[in-house]
Structures are given as structure tokens and as C-alpha cells.
């Protein structure tokens, strides 16, 4: 019972975090555009996310006539569930819930999100939605290849699949200093993996109206929206844990997390959208060979250290 209540509290906190992250994004983008952003509801706009949630869930739910209704309604729900399941891989100290293969669990769940986006676009039976979902799938699969190779370099350094070991190994020195090029490549790959600007081709509103979610409205659109921002929040946490060290009982960890979240938004406000062929070239012609070479380098360093020790 305690186990279930802790999971419930964690997921509620994630949803509240997502709500305030949207407000944070709108405030930062407003600052970048030299405007104020939301500032009417509550103190300095603090109640704006809850107002948006009420507005979204109270709108009319549309029924596209030619869509595959079962998959059409199932995909946003499953996408939302997968986004919340990701959070269960994080080490929670006050209950024995951490497991030895938490990084593998994270990779498995995050790769399932590709299917929900693909089926959401296909089941809508709309050309714009289908094009958006195909772009998204091609992009996510391409960057997952380089992402796993980059991640392997970090895993070779700790020789474990557990997030807790990442925290232990960075108590004195961060991987950001030891593996700076890989850390930057990891951050950019996460941007592409979560379909964020400047890689937001799945939702290119200037080309595809709204991308794969063009036919969704009301609560289903809200679920897609919540899943996207829960993924961004989770990827920000992964960046912090992977190469900036993390003591979850310290206030500095949350300051670092806030800084990574700020970079996620700042990139959106500062850079224009990429061209699609450049996005693919970046993954296959730049990140893939570089990450493979660096993987061999860090693997050889670890092997040399083990030979010297034993």
C-alpha cells in the first residue's frame, strides 16, 4: 500500500511539475521576445496552467468520420502512460524501488513512444497527420541509434545499468568535464528525440498545420501535450544525472535541473527550425561516427584501467 501511494504521489508531482514547466516556458519565451507572458491569473500568472487545463478538458471532443476510432483514442492515452512510466526508473531513496537495470527500462519505455505517435498519425486518416508521424518516427529512430551509442560510453565508465551508480561515480567530478563533447551531443540528441525546436518537424505548423496531432482536440490533445512535456522534464533530469552529478537530497540538484530546463526553452527561442535533410545528416554523418569513435576510446580507457588494477 505504501509502495502504491509513493508511486501515486510521484506521478501527481510530475503532473504539477509539467503544469508549472509550461508556465516557465511561456515566461522565458516572453522574456526572449521582449514581452511579459501570462501575468493575469493569480500572482504573476501562477494559475495560468490550471486555467489552460480546465479550458482544454472542457472543449468539445471531435470524432473524425474516416479515422480508425479505437486506435485514434488509444494512442494519446498510451503515449501519456508511457511518459509517466518513464519516471518509475528514477532512484527513489525513501522506498526500495530502484532496480539494477533502470537505464535499460528507461530505453525500452522511451522507444515505445515511437509507435503511439506513428499510429496516432495513421489512425487520424489525414495527410498532414500521417506526414507528421512519419517525420517523427524517422527522426526518433535515427537519433535513438546515436543516443544509445553515446549512452554506452557513459555506461562503460560506470560498468552498470543502474542510475544510482551514475550518482555515486560523480560525487567528486562530473562527467560533463571528462566527456564534454558527448554531453553536448547527448543534449542535442534529446532535443531531437523529444521533437523540440529546432528539430520540431513532427509539429511543423508552417508546413503541416499541427503535425501528427492535427485531428485531436479536448482531453486527447491535452494528453499528447502532457506526455510531451513530461518527457522533456524527464530528459532534463536524465541530462542532470548523466553528466552533472546528482544528490537528490540537495537543493543544488534542483537548481541544476532548472538550468537544464531553461536551456531546453532557450534553444527554442534562440534558433530557427532546421532543414529536414540537415537533421538526418547530423544524425547519420556526424553523431554516429563520432559517438562510435569516442565509444572505442572510453572502452579502451576502462580496459586499460582494469588491466592496471588487476
N, C-alpha and C positions, 0 to 999 in steps of 0.2 A: 504493500500500500504506500509506504514511504517512497519506494522506487518510482511508482507511477505519479505520485504527487510532485516529485522533483522534476520529472520529465515535463509534466504539465506546466509547472512554474517556469521552467526553461523556455518552453515554446511560447508562453504568454509574453515573457520578457523579450523574446526575439521579435514578436509582432509589434510590441510597443517600440522597440528599437528601430524597426523598419519604419514605423509611423514618423518618428522624430528624425530619422535619416532623410526622409523625403522633404521635411521642413528645412533641414540643414542644407540639402542640395539647392532648394529654391532660394534660400537666403544667400548662399555663396554665389550662385549664378546671378542673382540680383546685384550683388556687390561687384561682380565682374562686368556686368552690363551698365553699371552706374545707376542702378535703381534700387528700390527698397525691398522688394519681395513681399511675401504675405506679412501684414502687420496689423490687421483689424481684429481678428477673432482672438480673444484672450489677451494676455500680456505679450506684446510684441509678436502676435500671431501664433502663440503656442498651441492653440486649439484648432488651428487650420487643418492638420492631418485627420483629426477625428470628424471634422465637418466634411472633408472630402470623402471619407469612408462612408458616412451616412448618405451623402449625395449619390455615390456610386451604387451602393446596395439598394437604394430606393428607386433607381431608374428602371425603366421597362426592359424586360428581357426579350430580346428578339429571337425569332425562330426562322432561320434561313430555310426556304422551301426545298431547295435541292441538296441540302447538306446531309451528311450521314449523322443523324442526330445523336446516337449513342456515343460515338467517338467524339463528336463535337462538344458534348457536355462533359465527357470523362477526362479529356486531355488537360484542361486547366486545373481540374481537381487533383489529378495525379502529379502535375507539374508542381503544384503547391505542396503536396505531401512530400515529394522528393526534396524540395527546398528545405522543409522542416526536418526531414530525416538526416540531412547532412550534419545538422547541429549535434546529433547524438554521438558523433565521432570525437567531439572535443573532450579533453580530460576534465572531469568534474571532481574536485578534490573531496567534497564532503559526502560522497557516496561512492561505493566501489563499482563504478560504471565504466571506467576506462578499460579498453581492451588492447591486446598486443598488436592487432592488425588494423588499428583505427585509420591509418593512412590508406590502406587498401580498400577499406569500407567507404571512405570518402571518394576515392576514384571510381568505384563501382556505381555509387549512387549518382555522382555528378554526370557520368556518361549516360545514365538512363534518361536524363533530361532531354537529350537529343531526340529521342523517339516521340516524346509528348509534343515537342514543337513541330516535328515533321508531320505527325498525324493530325495536329490541330490545323495546320495549313491545308493538308489534303482533304480532311473531312469538311472543311468550310465550302468546298467546291467553288472557290473564287480564284481567278487567275493571279490577282495580287497576293492573296494569302499563300497560294502554292509557291509562287516565286520567292516570297519572303522566307518560307520554311525551307525551301531548297538551298537558298543562300546561307541560311543559319546552320543547316546541317553540314554543308561543305566547309563552312568556316570553323565550326566547333570540332569536327573530326580532324581537320588539318592541324589546328592548334593543339589538340589533345596529344598528337604524336610528339611534337616538340616539348609540350608540357611535361609528359611522362619522362622523357629523357633528361630534362632539366631537374625534375624532382628526384630522379635516380642518383644524380650527383650528390644531392643533399643526403639521400638515404645511405649512400656509400660512406659518407663522413660519419654517420652515427651507427651504421650497421644494425638498423632496426626499422620496424614499420609502425612504431608507436610514437604518437605526438609527445608523450611525456619525456621520451629520450631526447627529442629536439629541445625541450625546455632545459633539461639537465646539461646538455652539451654547450649551451650558450650562456651559462651563468657568468663566465668571465670575459668572453669575447663573442661578438655577434658574427654570424655567417655573412652579414652584409659587407664586412670589411675583408673577409677571407675570399668571398665568392661574389664580388661586386657585379661583374658582367652577367652572371647567371641570375642574380637577384633582380636586375633590371629587366632581363628577358622574361623572367617569371612574372613580373608585374604586368608587362605588356601582353603576355600570353593570357593572363587572367582577364585583362580588359577585352581581348578578342573572344575569350571563352564565355564571358557574360554578356556579349553583344552590346558593349558600351562604346560611346563615342571615343575616338574617331573610327571605330570599327562597327558601328551600328547599322550594318547593311540589311539585317533582317527587318528593321523597322525604319528603313529609309523613307521618311514621309514625303520627300521631294520626288521620289521615284515610284514608291509602292503604296501610296496613301497612308497606310499604317503597318504594312508588312503582314506577318502571319496572323496577327490578332485583329485584322480589319473587320471581320464579321462579328466579333464578340462585343457584348455590352453588359451593363449592370454588374452583378456579382461575379460572373465568369471573367470579365475583363479585370475586375479588382483582384481576382485570384492570380491571374497572369502577372499583374503589376506587383502584387505582394511577393510572389515567387522570385521575380527578377531582383527585387531589392533585398530579399532575404539572402539570395545567392551573392549579391555584391557585398553585403555585410559579412557573410561567411568567408568570402575570398579575401576581404580586408584582414580578417582575423588570421587566416592561413598565412598571408604575407607577413604579418607581425610575428607569428610563431616560427615561421620558417627561417627568416633571416634577420630578425630584430630582437630575438630573445623575448621571453615572456614569463613573468612571475604573476600569475593571475590574482594573487592576493595583494599586489602592489598597484598604487594609483598610476604609476608611470606606464604600466602596461596599457591602461585605458587611454592614456594620453597618446601613446604610440599608435594605438588603434584609430583614434580620432584623426591623427595626422595622415595615416594611410587612406582613410575615408575621404579626407579633404583632397588628397592627390587624385582620387578617383573622379571627384567632381571638377577639380581644377583642369584636368585633361579635357573634360567635356567642354568647358567654357573657353579653353585656350586654342584648341586645334580643330581645323576643318576635317570633314569626313574624307577618308582615304578613297582611292580608286580601287575597285574590287580586284583587278589583276595584280596591283601592287601589294594588296593584303595577302594574296596567295603566294606571291613571290617571296615576301618577307618570311612566311612560314616555311616554305619548302627549300628555298635557295639560300636563306641566311640563317634562320634559327636552327634548322635541322642539322646542317653540317657543323655549325659552331658548338651546339649542345653535345653532339657526338664526340667531337674532339676534346671538349672540356670534360666529358664523362670519362674518357680514357685517361686524361691527366689525373683527375681526382681518384680514379680507381687505382692507378699506378702508385700514387702517393700513399693510399691506405695500405696497399700490398707491401710497399717498402717499409712502412712503419710496423706492420705486423711481423715482417721478417726480422727487423731490428729488435723488436720486443721479445720474440720467441726464439 
